[in-house]
């Protein structure tokens, strides 16, 4: 339900928002991991590697969708704090319009560039090429559902409502598991079945979220009667907020695609180990992602209401809570690394490489948590450029170090040894901005 976070105890307000988001993220990571578990155990390591090979490209598609939802959430949260109800409805209409247009454009680009990406740039092994392309295009075809879901989620988050997301992601997770078992195990459609299950689950999340929004928030049951010029003005506002976030996410994804190519050059063991490791690593990022979303909504509402000191207090509290939870998760993963990676059906050299990568990241992931929480604070305030700069710093350092270290005896370890220093430098960029006062000037007027 709608929640005004401009008053009341700061810790309790943020935690009440963050906990359902953690549940939602856990469900999302779990049903994503389900694909890999079933693919690795019922189809084989080559299929798991083929799906993992396009993982960064699929992540790029996902981040483009979430960027629009994040930009919409920033605008709607500040309008909520300022009690501008009609502006929120216009923002919603603009968000759904952009969702439809962008989903068509992105899918067309995926069809056009799938082969050059997979066969050309990524240099996928011959036995993985067709499987990777099929999986990628099926996921891209379902992009409209991701856009609709993230637009709706952005509206709910702006209203302080995070519990709804957990409910409709539960529907999505259960549907994904059922369809994975049906289309991969029972009806052996292979990787195509796993991709179709994911798209169907995303459609379920989109339908459930939109139904929830219309039922709980009567003002969104109809967006007719709004002035076209004001909707277009809100669309421009959303693009202004979303484009830096999208560029940040896109550059991140492109850099990981480049890293994936580097990983591919070290053979199948690196591809399979990296793919399995990534699924486990996602669990360690749940605290940072959850407090990022919670703090963005909290900050947006309070900046909109002119309560800057309260917003800053939320940043300090969120960092402490996020780092504590991250440390607990990291320790659990470290003490169960071999067992967790073994769930994906990998062994031998692939398992060893995945374990080394995972263990090092778990020692430093708390730094990434501080950066993510700080970025959520800045984005909620409307300062979307500094998080983009922090991300560019992260990627520039990581890419440069990876390719330099690849020329040394470090060899295949290059792509994870580069991450800790990159996280530290990027974190300094975000934290230094939060400690200053410049972020206050980004309030939407």
C-alpha positions, 0 to 999 in steps of 0.5 A: 500500500501507499506509504509516505516516508517523509515522516516517522523513524528513518531506520524503520521506514527504510527497512520496512521498504527494503525487506519486501524488495529483498524478498522480491530480489531473492525470488528474481535471483532464484528463478533466474538461477533455476534456469541455469540449474536445470540447463546444467543438470538436464541439458549439459555443461555446453548448454550452460556455457552457451546461455552464460556466454550471452548473459552479459547481452541479456543483462544489457536488455534487462538494464535498459528496461530497469533504467526507464523504471528507475527514471520514472520512479525518481520523478514520481517519488519527487512529485509524490513528496511535493503532492503533485498528483496529476503530474504522477498520472502524466508520468505514468502515461509517458512511462507506458508510452515509452515502454511500448516504443522502446521494446519494439526498437530494442528487439529490432536491434537484437535481431539485426545484431545477434549474429555479429555479436555472438559469432563475430565479437564474442567468438563463441565456440562453434558448438555454442553459437546456435544455442546462444543465438536462439536463447538470446532472441527469445529473451529479447522478444519478451522485452515488452513484458520487462518494460511494462513490469519495470514501469509499474514497479517504478510507480509503486516504488515511488508511492513507498509500496514495495510489498506488492512487488514481492507478491507478483514476483512470487507468481512469476517465480512459481510460474518459471519453475513450473514451466522450466520443469515442463518445457525442459525436463518433461517436454525436452525443448532444451534451451528454447524451453528455458528461454520460453519459460523465462519470458512467460514468467516475465509476462506473469510479473507484468500482468500481476503488477499492472492488475495490482496497480489498478486495484490498489491505486484508482487514479491509475485505472484510466489515464485518459483525458490527460493533455498530450503536450503534458504527457510529452513533456513528462516523456522528455523528463523521463528521458532526461532522467533515464538516459544517463542511467541507461548509458551507465547500465549500457556501458556496464553491459558492453564492458561485461560483453568485452570481458566475456570475450576475454573469458571465452579466450581462456576456453570452456572451463572459464566459460562454464565456471564464470557462468555458474559463479555469476549465479551465486554472486547475484545473491551477495548483491541482494542487500545492495540492490534492495537498499539502493531501491529503498533509499532511492524512493525514500530520498526522492520523497524527502527531497520532493518535500524539501527534507534534505537532512532526513534524506542524508540521515537515510543514506548513513543508516542504509549503508550500515544496514546494507554492509552488515547484511552483505557481510553475513551473506558473503560468509555463508557463500564463502563457507559453502562455495564448492557445494553451491557451484556444484549444483550447476553440474560443473566439475574439475577445472571449471569448478576450480576457476569458478570457486577462485573467482567467487571467493575473491569477490566475496571478500570485497563485495561490501565495497560494492554495497557502499557504492550501490547504496550511495548511488541509490541516494544520489539517483533519488535526489535526481543526481543521475550523472554522478552514479554514471561517472562512478560506474564508468570509473569502475569499468575503465579500471576493470577493463584496463587491468583485465587486459593488462593482467591477461598478458602476465602469468596471472592468465585467466585470473585477470578478470576477477583480480581486476574487480576489487581495485575498480570497486574501491575507486568507483566507491570513492566517487559516489561517496564523496558526492554524497558527503557534499551538498551539490546533490540538493540542487537536483530537485525537480521543480 
